Amino acid sequence: MRKTVIKYFLFDVIFTAVQNMHRGKRQETMRIGFDNDKYLKMQSEHIKERIGQFGDKLYLEFGGKLFDDYHASRVLPGFAPDSKLRMLMQLSDYAEIVIVINAADIEKNKVRSDLGITYDLDVLRLRDEFQEKGLYVGSVVITRYAGQNSADQFKAKLEKKNIKVYLHYTIEGYPSNVPLIVSENGYGKNDYIETSRPLVVVTAPGPGSGKMAVCLSQLYHHNLRGVKAGYAKFETFPIWNIPLKHPINLAYEAATADLNDVNMIDPFHLEAYGETAVNYNRDIEIFPVLNAIFEGIYGSNPYKSPTDMGVNMAGCCIVDDEVCRQASLMEIIRRYYTTLNKVVRDEAPESEAYKIELLMKQAKITTDDRSVTLAARKRADELGVPTAAIELPDGHIITSKTSDFLGASAALLLNALKYLAGVDHDTKLIKPEAIEPIQNLKVRYLGGKNPRLHTDEVLIALSLAACTDLAAKRSLEQLPKLRGCQAHTSVMLSEVDMKIFKKLGVDLTCEPVQAAKRRY
């Protein structure tokens, strides 16, 4: 058993208990830019209307994330991360879910940045989550399959769990070689996915998984079997009825920099209706394929443009454009830092960072426009040690530094919690005599080299102090108020600290500097 297992377990228990104490409470200072109730109503109505347009079968591609759509909740303050799930549950009696994963993502262990887990693990997580909500998961599809050993292992793992797995293959010249694609050597080579319900929701751990191709392949196979099937797309971003260069749409490009997605004016929509609408390059590129398939099935295509395929009503539910603009600008900066950190760790090419730099220039912003970034860097320059900063719900910025006892991120949590609890800054929530035994355990018995406490260790120590100290108890109870706060550190943090900030819901960024290599 790894030495961190007990530590993580204790933190999970503590954090869950504190979260339950505050469940249902919202930060009164949070500015809302999006009407989620209006969105649920409008979106549900449009999806039901689209289902009614087709007869035997409708494939509904769910873009983005069905669970935990934190990107949407960050750029559209007021958007609930589980909005899509709520709508889907209303259709649960006649819907089934197909989860799609790209074999290349399995091969390179692609990670969901918001959750910190690989795509293949997220497939299993999604299936469990769906089933717990009473939703039926029919199968998993591995796309772009070309005999990858890791994909074969994942397939075998799923089949041991009695999960149906289908393989879809790479098609040469995709998506431009329409005659080959719509043939027995194209979509015809793919496994036919057996489905049992009229509505098939196709989703994935992240973008670029091949959801649309799975839907189109199924339309081809249904046509061979004499079954009339339709297709629709439910994707939140880019938002089609706001300007191309609106910060919300630029933030989407920043989020998909690794995919090289580019937002574009939909030329098909402009030609058909004389109106501008925003879409992205992959949907526009694939539209001739969809058009050819529909013409083969129906003799004509019910959609005149890629935008027509969608049922996205998010743009109609923005109630404060300025709030959403500012939130989206901050998201672009966060994405920039995340990418820079990946470049330093050799997990991403520099071209991804360059792309987001261009987006920042288009948005006329720099990293200095994020208050916590500026505060942390300034403090680091003044003190010559690693520092951190966090912006709290009332706009107040708290800073911290590395000390003999605590790392900067651990000290930041204590400083923030003391401020929120109204505890004097000089008050020691955790006594030095309580910290020293933990340091001794880490270095002497567990072989650690850094005696300073990480964020999880500090929170465990704080929870123990809270048993007998009122100030510590009041401070610990402030943890839920950190959700949605912005934070920045002057050096890259350990994986342990990063995960704790994720659990707390703090939007954290780090300077692309590895602590051990920085000269202080």
C-alpha positions as MATLAB code, in Angstrom:
seq = 'MRKTVIKYFLFDVIFTAVQNMHRGKRQETMRIGFDNDKYLKMQSEHIKERIGQFGDKLYLEFGGKLFDDYHASRVLPGFAPDSKLRMLMQLSDYAEIVIVINAADIEKNKVRSDLGITYDLDVLRLRDEFQEKGLYVGSVVITRYAGQNSADQFKAKLEKKNIKVYLHYTIEGYPSNVPLIVSENGYGKNDYIETSRPLVVVTAPGPGSGKMAVCLSQLYHHNLRGVKAGYAKFETFPIWNIPLKHPINLAYEAATADLNDVNMIDPFHLEAYGETAVNYNRDIEIFPVLNAIFEGIYGSNPYKSPTDMGVNMAGCCIVDDEVCRQASLMEIIRRYYTTLNKVVRDEAPESEAYKIELLMKQAKITTDDRSVTLAARKRADELGVPTAAIELPDGHIITSKTSDFLGASAALLLNALKYLAGVDHDTKLIKPEAIEPIQNLKVRYLGGKNPRLHTDEVLIALSLAACTDLAAKRSLEQLPKLRGCQAHTSVMLSEVDMKIFKKLGVDLTCEPVQAAKRRY';
ca = [
       0.000    0.000    0.000;
       1.353    3.407   -0.927;
       2.176    5.690    1.989;
      -0.223    8.365    0.752;
      -3.359    6.193    0.775;
      -4.253    6.800    4.425;
      -3.503   10.498    4.023;
      -5.854   10.852    1.038;
      -8.532    8.833    2.786;
      -8.428   11.083    5.845;
      -8.612   14.192    3.685;
     -11.581   12.841    1.729;
     -13.444   12.127    4.958;
     -12.715   15.591    6.335;
     -13.540   17.413    3.131;
     -16.778   15.496    2.527;
     -17.956   16.191    6.056;
     -17.329   19.920    5.738;
     -18.942   20.030    2.295;
     -22.068   18.329    3.626;
     -22.367   20.998    6.333;
     -22.604   23.676    3.659;
     -24.369   21.833    0.834;
     -26.921   23.958   -0.964;
     -25.414   27.286    0.142;
     -24.235   29.654   -2.590;
     -21.757   32.458   -2.388;
     -23.847   35.605   -2.230;
     -21.088   37.628   -3.857;
     -20.962   35.491   -6.994;
     -22.028   37.441  -10.063;
     -24.354   35.532  -12.382;
     -24.116   35.911  -16.148;
     -26.201   32.911  -17.236;
     -29.801   31.840  -16.517;
     -29.541   28.090  -15.959;
     -33.270   27.495  -15.366;
     -34.156   29.194  -18.652;
     -31.470   27.144  -20.364;
     -32.812   23.818  -19.072;
     -36.307   24.650  -20.283;
     -35.304   25.933  -23.734;
     -32.765   23.190  -24.337;
     -35.138   20.372  -23.373;
     -37.833   21.709  -25.687;
     -35.470   21.929  -28.651;
     -34.115   18.421  -28.144;
     -37.635   16.985  -27.967;
     -38.575   18.849  -31.151;
     -35.553   17.396  -32.936;
     -36.386   13.867  -31.798;
     -39.843   14.319  -33.302;
     -38.376   15.059  -36.740;
     -37.098   11.488  -37.180;
     -38.798    8.133  -37.071;
     -37.116    4.947  -35.925;
     -33.840    6.166  -34.478;
     -32.081    9.416  -33.516;
     -28.379    9.674  -32.748;
     -27.741   12.675  -30.521;
     -24.090   13.640  -30.274;
     -23.339   15.251  -26.918;
     -20.315   17.488  -27.313;
     -18.313   18.628  -24.340;
     -18.891   16.928  -21.020;
     -22.178   15.455  -19.828;
     -20.997   15.415  -16.219;
     -18.783   18.022  -14.661;
     -18.832   20.629  -17.447;
     -16.616   22.947  -15.456;
     -15.400   24.839  -18.507;
     -18.969   25.939  -19.215;
     -19.554   26.874  -15.573;
     -16.381   28.980  -15.547;
     -17.064   30.974  -18.729;
     -20.842   31.169  -18.150;
     -21.176   31.986  -14.414;
     -24.481   30.484  -13.325;
     -24.258   27.452  -15.634;
     -24.647   24.250  -13.610;
     -21.974   21.646  -14.469;
     -24.617   18.887  -14.598;
     -27.173   20.720  -16.778;
     -26.879   18.284  -19.680;
     -27.295   15.345  -17.333;
     -30.497   16.801  -15.881;
     -32.013   17.041  -19.344;
     -30.910   13.554  -20.285;
     -32.531   12.061  -17.195;
     -35.878   13.393  -18.412;
     -35.438   11.157  -21.482;
     -34.055    8.125  -19.630;
     -36.958    5.763  -20.393;
     -36.221    5.598  -24.112;
     -32.570    6.648  -24.285;
     -29.340    4.696  -24.185;
     -25.775    5.938  -24.013;
     -22.789    4.995  -26.146;
     -19.394    6.143  -24.813;
     -16.675    6.823  -27.386;
     -12.902    6.919  -26.872;
     -10.119    7.498  -29.396;
      -7.507    4.718  -29.481;
      -4.783    7.364  -29.802;
      -5.919    8.920  -26.501;
      -5.643    5.525  -24.820;
      -2.164    5.061  -26.281;
      -0.813    8.393  -25.004;
      -2.650    8.261  -21.658;
      -4.463   11.522  -22.373;
      -5.643   13.180  -19.168;
      -8.770   15.182  -18.402;
      -7.202   18.365  -17.070;
     -10.187   19.222  -14.874;
     -10.273   15.855  -13.090;
      -6.689   14.707  -13.416;
      -7.564   11.198  -14.675;
      -6.856    9.499  -17.998;
      -9.551    9.187  -20.661;
      -9.730    5.395  -20.362;
     -10.359    5.633  -16.617;
     -12.929    8.335  -17.274;
     -14.855    5.963  -19.553;
     -15.321    3.650  -16.580;
     -16.159    6.563  -14.294;
     -18.759    7.898  -16.733;
     -20.381    4.487  -17.091;
     -20.663    4.101  -13.328;
     -22.031    7.628  -12.938;
     -24.635    7.102  -15.663;
     -25.814    3.833  -14.215;
     -26.051    5.286  -10.713;
     -28.405    7.913  -12.166;
     -30.579    5.229  -13.740;
     -29.313    5.763  -17.282;
     -28.635    2.809  -19.575;
     -25.148    2.511  -21.082;
     -25.309    0.196  -24.072;
     -21.671    0.007  -25.174;
     -18.235    1.582  -25.617;
     -16.724    2.342  -29.032;
     -12.964    2.582  -29.603;
     -12.368    4.836  -32.622;
      -9.315    5.316  -34.857;
      -8.378    1.751  -34.021;
      -5.248    0.486  -35.767;
      -4.183   -2.479  -33.667;
      -2.793   -0.470  -30.742;
      -1.773   -2.779  -27.914;
      -3.087   -0.391  -25.268;
      -6.476   -0.302  -27.009;
      -6.575   -4.101  -27.108;
      -5.826   -4.233  -23.383;
      -8.537   -1.683  -22.634;
     -11.023   -3.620  -24.769;
     -10.237   -6.824  -22.881;
     -10.613   -4.989  -19.566;
     -14.076   -3.725  -20.541;
     -15.217   -7.103  -21.829;
     -14.245   -8.719  -18.512;
     -16.751   -6.332  -16.963;
     -19.389   -7.553  -19.479;
     -19.313   -4.246  -21.349;
     -19.936   -4.453  -25.093;
     -17.045   -2.981  -27.087;
     -17.025   -2.035  -30.772;
     -14.111   -1.001  -33.009;
     -14.132    1.790  -35.590;
     -11.172    2.173  -37.897;
      -9.119    4.960  -39.445;
     -10.352    5.825  -42.963;
      -7.766    7.095  -45.432;
      -8.521   10.602  -46.668;
     -11.063   11.293  -43.917;
     -13.081   13.511  -44.033;
     -12.598   14.713  -47.626;
     -12.745   11.382  -49.496;
     -16.535   11.074  -49.365;
     -16.893    8.213  -51.918;
     -14.518    6.037  -49.867;
     -16.026    7.024  -46.529;
     -19.587    6.218  -47.602;
     -18.706    2.729  -48.861;
     -18.110   -0.802  -47.627;
     -14.392    0.017  -47.338;
     -15.099    3.121  -45.285;
     -17.884    3.170  -42.727;
     -18.709   -0.321  -43.916;
     -15.551   -1.686  -42.234;
     -16.634   -0.374  -38.835;
     -18.420   -2.602  -36.370;
     -22.182   -2.103  -36.388;
     -23.226   -0.945  -32.921;
     -26.267   -2.816  -31.675;
     -28.693   -0.450  -29.973;
     -32.115   -1.134  -28.507;
     -33.702    2.270  -27.854;
     -34.965    5.034  -30.146;
     -32.677    7.752  -28.731;
     -28.957    7.006  -28.727;
     -26.827    9.558  -26.896;
     -23.203    9.464  -28.040;
     -20.746   11.000  -25.588;
     -17.038   10.852  -24.710;
     -14.499   11.850  -22.043;
     -13.411   14.839  -24.134;
     -13.186   16.432  -27.588;
     -11.596   14.714  -30.573;
     -12.889   11.288  -29.600;
     -14.812   10.675  -32.833;
     -18.412   11.014  -31.664;
     -19.736   12.457  -34.921;
     -18.006    9.793  -37.005;
     -19.640    7.110  -34.848;
     -23.066    8.650  -35.468;
     -22.519    8.912  -39.226;
     -21.197    5.365  -39.410;
     -24.360    4.165  -37.703;
     -26.546    6.065  -40.187;
     -24.730    4.245  -42.983;
     -25.236    0.829  -41.354;
     -28.900    1.518  -40.545;
     -29.514    2.456  -44.149;
     -28.130   -0.920  -45.253;
     -30.592   -2.558  -42.861;
     -33.552   -0.503  -44.025;
     -33.843    1.493  -40.817;
     -34.526    5.219  -40.993;
     -32.233    7.069  -38.596;
     -31.442   10.704  -37.907;
     -28.658   12.720  -36.380;
     -28.479   15.860  -34.239;
     -25.729   17.574  -32.309;
     -25.789   19.041  -28.826;
     -22.593   21.019  -28.294;
     -22.339   24.055  -26.023;
     -19.279   25.610  -27.707;
     -18.623   27.504  -29.803;
     -21.847   29.421  -29.246;
     -23.308   29.953  -32.690;
     -25.319   33.150  -32.121;
     -22.680   35.376  -30.490;
     -19.742   37.053  -32.331;
     -16.884   34.942  -33.666;
     -14.298   36.740  -31.510;
     -16.420   36.984  -28.381;
     -14.282   35.974  -25.347;
     -16.574   32.969  -24.733;
     -15.734   31.578  -28.166;
     -12.050   32.488  -27.842;
     -11.972   30.608  -24.530;
     -13.283   27.529  -26.338;
     -10.386   27.757  -28.809;
      -7.965   28.028  -25.889;
      -9.549   24.948  -24.282;
      -9.051   22.921  -27.462;
      -5.603   24.213  -28.434;
      -4.292   20.637  -28.399;
      -6.853   19.708  -31.065;
      -6.078   22.670  -33.315;
      -9.760   23.604  -33.422;
     -10.526   26.926  -35.070;
     -13.780   28.842  -34.763;
     -15.160   29.933  -38.133;
     -18.144   31.597  -39.709;
     -20.294   28.752  -41.045;
     -20.145   29.248  -44.854;
     -23.027   26.838  -45.484;
     -25.296   28.725  -43.085;
     -24.312   32.063  -44.611;
     -25.092   30.812  -48.106;
     -28.404   29.191  -47.140;
     -29.824   31.963  -44.954;
     -27.686   35.041  -45.486;
     -26.953   35.047  -41.731;
     -23.652   34.645  -39.915;
     -23.329   31.805  -37.440;
     -20.252   30.529  -35.611;
     -19.118   26.933  -35.854;
     -15.745   25.212  -35.779;
     -13.550   23.710  -38.439;
     -14.190   20.016  -37.744;
     -17.962   20.362  -38.068;
     -17.600   22.413  -41.230;
     -15.136   19.922  -42.724;
     -17.390   16.960  -41.959;
     -20.590   18.542  -43.298;
     -20.120   17.333  -46.917;
     -19.865   13.777  -45.530;
     -23.057   14.192  -43.542;
     -24.724   15.733  -46.592;
     -23.723   12.763  -48.758;
     -24.986   10.259  -46.196;
     -28.337   11.988  -45.771;
     -28.786   12.216  -49.533;
     -28.103    8.498  -49.761;
     -30.681    7.746  -47.068;
     -33.438   10.270  -47.742;
     -32.653   11.647  -51.171;
     -32.036   15.037  -49.562;
     -30.425   16.505  -46.453;
     -32.771   18.019  -43.834;
     -29.901   20.248  -42.720;
     -28.608   23.126  -44.831;
     -25.610   23.844  -42.614;
     -23.568   22.426  -39.733;
     -25.252   24.987  -37.501;
     -28.637   23.523  -38.438;
     -27.499   20.202  -36.959;
     -27.170   21.714  -33.515;
     -29.738   22.302  -30.790;
     -27.640   24.676  -28.669;
     -29.615   27.371  -26.853;
     -26.835   28.599  -24.514;
     -26.441   31.919  -26.323;
     -30.093   32.727  -25.676;
     -29.623   32.386  -21.912;
     -26.789   34.853  -21.304;
     -28.250   37.497  -18.972;
     -25.100   39.546  -18.278;
     -22.713   39.651  -21.206;
     -20.010   41.589  -19.341;
     -19.845   39.017  -16.543;
     -19.415   36.218  -19.083;
     -16.819   38.217  -21.028;
     -14.660   38.782  -17.957;
     -15.000   35.160  -16.839;
     -13.958   33.964  -20.301;
     -10.905   36.239  -20.408;
      -9.741   34.771  -17.099;
     -10.304   31.267  -18.495;
      -8.027   32.023  -21.447;
      -5.241   33.071  -19.070;
      -5.762   29.923  -16.980;
      -5.571   27.757  -20.090;
      -2.368   29.531  -21.086;
      -0.687   28.712  -17.777;
      -1.920   25.119  -17.876;
      -0.379   24.693  -21.323;
       2.904   26.335  -20.304;
       3.177   23.895  -17.388;
       2.602   20.988  -19.784;
       5.326   22.300  -22.089;
       7.794   22.423  -19.179;
       6.898   18.816  -18.296;
       7.283   17.777  -21.966;
       3.582   16.893  -22.127;
       2.681   19.364  -24.890;
       4.426   21.054  -27.839;
       5.262   24.756  -27.676;
       2.881   25.348  -30.588;
      -0.087   24.922  -28.211;
       1.192   27.744  -26.030;
       1.828   29.919  -29.088;
      -1.763   29.436  -30.213;
      -3.144   30.601  -26.875;
      -0.739   33.560  -26.929;
      -2.346   34.599  -30.224;
      -5.795   34.244  -28.690;
      -4.704   36.471  -25.803;
      -3.533   39.099  -28.283;
      -6.900   38.931  -30.056;
      -8.623   39.385  -26.701;
      -6.181   42.207  -25.806;
      -5.178   40.648  -22.488;
      -1.958   39.589  -20.761;
      -1.250   37.467  -17.695;
      -1.094   40.708  -15.691;
      -4.856   41.093  -16.160;
      -5.380   38.282  -13.660;
      -5.038   39.850  -10.221;
      -3.744   36.795   -8.357;
      -1.093   36.172  -10.993;
       0.269   39.668  -10.544;
       0.098   39.462   -6.744;
       1.960   36.143   -6.491;
       4.706   37.221   -8.886;
       5.182   40.555   -7.141;
       5.495   38.887   -3.730;
       7.991   36.363   -5.110;
      10.151   39.132   -6.562;
      10.093   40.976   -3.233;
      10.868   38.008   -0.981;
      12.954   35.735   -3.189;
      11.048   32.595   -2.122;
       8.105   30.646   -3.617;
       4.831   32.476   -3.016;
       1.109   32.106   -3.690;
      -1.991   34.284   -3.909;
      -5.742   33.676   -3.849;
      -8.670   35.994   -4.589;
     -11.569   35.385   -2.197;
     -15.301   35.840   -2.933;
     -15.316   39.437   -1.671;
     -12.435   40.354   -4.007;
      -9.797   40.444   -1.263;
      -6.424   38.954   -2.241;
      -4.503   36.854    0.286;
      -0.840   35.980   -0.235;
       1.622   33.557    1.369;
       5.238   32.419    1.211;
       7.234   29.271    1.803;
       8.495   28.863    5.381;
      10.421   26.260    7.368;
       7.154   24.567    8.313;
       4.839   25.088    5.327;
       4.959   25.257    1.568;
       3.500   28.407    0.004;
       0.302   26.644   -1.121;
      -0.319   25.115    2.328;
       0.271   28.482    3.993;
      -2.098   30.077    1.496;
      -4.950   27.803    2.534;
      -4.454   28.620    6.207;
      -4.210   32.362    5.554;
      -7.367   32.322    3.415;
      -9.356   30.263    5.905;
      -8.329   32.553    8.780;
      -9.476   35.607    6.828;
     -12.832   34.022    5.952;
     -13.364   32.946    9.579;
     -12.452   36.351   10.966;
      -9.449   34.939   12.796;
      -6.455   37.237   13.323;
      -3.689   36.637   10.791;
      -1.036   36.156   13.505;
      -3.023   33.381   15.190;
      -1.359   29.958   14.895;
      -4.136   27.556   13.910;
      -1.679   24.665   14.032;
       0.916   24.890   16.763;
       4.579   24.359   15.771;
       4.804   21.517   18.272;
       2.045   19.758   16.286;
       3.813   20.292   12.959;
       7.240   19.045   14.015;
       6.151   15.399   14.638;
       4.597   15.297   11.160;
       7.821   16.617    9.640;
       9.788   14.033   11.590;
       7.505   11.272   10.299;
       7.908   12.426    6.684;
      11.703   12.690    6.751;
      12.848   10.144    9.301;
      10.382    7.299    8.745;
       8.918    7.802    5.269;
      12.133    8.798    3.528;
      10.950   12.221    2.384;
      13.368   15.025    1.568;
      10.990   17.978    1.964;
       9.929   18.485    5.587;
       7.394   21.181    4.755;
       3.731   20.216    4.978;
       1.684   19.814    1.802;
      -1.869   21.120    1.559;
      -3.477   17.782    2.419;
      -1.259   17.341    5.482;
      -2.090   20.852    6.668;
      -5.822   20.232    6.342;
      -5.567   16.989    8.299;
      -3.585   18.774   10.997;
      -6.135   21.606   11.006;
      -9.000   19.137   11.419;
      -7.290   17.615   14.441;
      -6.718   21.065   15.930;
     -10.388   21.849   15.357;
     -11.342   19.195   17.899;
     -10.129   21.415   20.745;
      -9.607   24.885   19.254;
     -12.564   27.106   18.300;
     -10.559   29.267   15.872;
      -9.354   26.170   14.024;
     -12.915   24.828   13.913;
     -14.306   28.083   12.490;
     -11.505   28.199    9.921;
     -12.038   24.604    8.794;
     -15.728   25.333    8.218;
     -14.795   27.968    5.610;
     -13.473   25.383    3.116;
     -16.585   25.417    0.858;
     -16.167   29.171    0.362;
     -12.967   28.527   -1.563;
     -14.861   26.897   -4.430;
     -14.609   29.048   -7.538;
     -11.817   31.215   -6.110;
      -8.806   32.130   -8.261;
      -5.277   31.223   -7.116;
      -1.738   31.412   -8.481;
       1.664   30.182   -7.320;
       5.092   31.430   -8.344;
       6.345   27.873   -8.956;
       4.794   24.659  -10.204;
       3.204   22.593   -7.449;
       3.454   18.904   -6.687;
       0.765   16.552   -7.942;
      -0.481   16.204   -4.361;
      -1.101   19.940   -3.975;
      -2.659   20.230   -7.425;
      -5.180   17.509   -6.610;
      -6.166   19.156   -3.334;
      -6.883   22.457   -5.046;
      -9.002   20.565   -7.579;
     -10.959   18.889   -4.794;
     -11.554   22.268   -3.194;
     -12.793   23.691   -6.503;
     -10.110   26.395   -6.621;
      -9.112   27.585  -10.113;
      -5.350   27.325   -9.734;
      -2.544   28.312  -12.078;
       1.224   28.107  -11.625;
       4.189   29.884  -13.132;
       5.951   27.458  -15.510;
       8.944   27.174  -13.176;
       9.927   24.002  -11.376;
      10.618   24.851   -7.747;
      13.878   22.897   -7.524;
      15.318   24.743  -10.508;
      14.429   28.257   -9.443;
      17.219   30.301   -7.872;
      16.022   32.070   -4.775;
];
